[in-house]
Amino acid sequence: MGLIIYFSATQHALTLVFVETKRGADALENWLLKSGFPAIAIHGDKVQLVSYSAFYFYSILFFGS
């Protein structure tokens, strides 16, 4: 619940969240997506293209094109 309040108050902000497990990362990603927030989980079980795409997406948004 606290994350939703934080995300709702910070429009157009990028946020990096660390969790303890791969399962926790996937669960948080699913929960954020269901709540209407764009989210990407990055961990060792993801294919390299997913991780690369996530880092590329955030670098474009953060640093510009």
Secondary structure, DSSP 8 states (H G I E B T S, - for coil): -HHHHHHHHSTT-------SSHHHHHHHHHHHHHTT-------TTS-HHHHHHHHHHHHHHHH--
